Amino acid sequence: MTDEPEQYLAARLRRAIAEDPRTTEMGVRITVRGDTALLSGDVASPERRAELEAVIHDVAPELTVLDDVKVVPVGEPEGQEDLR
């Protein structure tokens, strides 16, 4: 485990998933407690979810990742929107 404060490590991990071309995710939250990183939020595909964990392991291989990220498919809206 590193001597880096948890909030700094969480910020470094958030920056990594935002800047890494595999993920470019801004909407995923990361909380670090001890040697565990909790990921939460929504992504568009299972592949993106797996890449998040890969980026975290690349940046901080000593952390255990708890993944609470949900896959929410993104597609074109169905039907017509009724504006009143």
C-alpha positions as CSV (number, residue, x, y, z in Angstrom):
1,M,0.0,0.0,0.0
2,T,1.2,3.5,-0.8
3,D,1.5,6.4,1.7
4,E,-0.6,8.5,-0.6
5,P,-3.7,9.8,1.1
6,E,-6.9,8.0,0.0
7,Q,-8.5,11.2,-1.5
8,Y,-5.4,11.9,-3.6
9,L,-5.3,8.3,-4.8
10,A,-9.1,8.5,-5.7
11,A,-8.5,11.7,-7.6
12,R,-5.5,10.2,-9.5
13,L,-7.7,7.2,-10.4
14,R,-10.6,9.4,-11.6
15,R,-8.2,11.3,-13.8
16,A,-6.8,8.1,-15.2
17,I,-10.2,6.8,-16.2
18,A,-11.1,10.2,-17.7
19,E,-7.8,10.4,-19.7
20,D,-7.2,6.8,-20.7
21,P,-8.3,6.2,-24.3
22,R,-9.8,2.9,-23.3
23,T,-12.3,4.5,-21.0
24,T,-12.6,8.3,-21.3
25,E,-15.2,8.1,-18.5
26,M,-16.2,11.2,-16.5
27,G,-19.3,9.8,-14.8
28,V,-17.9,7.0,-12.7
29,R,-17.3,7.7,-9.0
30,I,-14.3,6.2,-7.2
31,T,-14.0,5.9,-3.5
32,V,-10.8,4.5,-1.9
33,R,-10.9,3.0,1.6
34,G,-7.7,1.3,2.7
35,D,-6.6,-1.1,0.0
36,T,-10.0,-1.1,-1.8
37,A,-11.4,1.0,-4.6
38,L,-15.2,1.2,-5.0
39,L,-16.4,2.1,-8.5
40,S,-20.0,3.2,-9.0
41,G,-21.9,4.8,-11.8
42,D,-23.2,3.9,-15.2
43,V,-21.5,2.9,-18.4
44,A,-22.8,2.0,-21.9
45,S,-21.4,-1.5,-22.3
46,P,-19.9,-4.5,-20.5
47,E,-16.6,-3.9,-22.3
48,R,-16.3,-0.3,-21.0
49,R,-17.0,-1.7,-17.5
50,A,-14.2,-4.2,-17.8
51,E,-11.8,-1.6,-19.2
52,L,-12.5,0.6,-16.1
53,E,-11.1,-2.2,-13.9
54,A,-8.2,-2.7,-16.2
55,V,-7.2,1.0,-16.0
56,I,-7.5,0.9,-12.2
57,H,-5.3,-2.2,-12.0
58,D,-2.7,-0.5,-14.3
59,V,-2.5,2.6,-12.2
60,A,-2.8,1.0,-8.7
61,P,-2.2,-2.8,-8.9
62,E,-2.2,-3.1,-5.1
63,L,-5.9,-2.2,-4.8
64,T,-8.8,-4.6,-4.7
65,V,-11.6,-3.3,-7.0
66,L,-15.2,-3.5,-5.9
67,D,-17.2,-2.9,-9.1
68,D,-20.7,-1.5,-8.6
69,V,-20.9,0.0,-12.1
70,K,-24.1,-0.6,-13.9
71,V,-24.4,-1.2,-17.7
72,V,-27.1,1.1,-19.1
73,P,-27.5,0.5,-22.9
74,V,-27.6,3.7,-24.9
75,G,-29.6,3.7,-28.1
76,E,-31.8,5.9,-30.1
77,P,-35.1,6.8,-28.5
78,E,-38.1,4.7,-29.4
79,G,-41.3,6.4,-30.6
80,Q,-42.0,10.1,-30.7
81,E,-41.6,12.5,-27.9
82,D,-44.7,14.5,-27.0
83,L,-43.9,18.1,-26.2
84,R,-46.7,20.1,-24.6
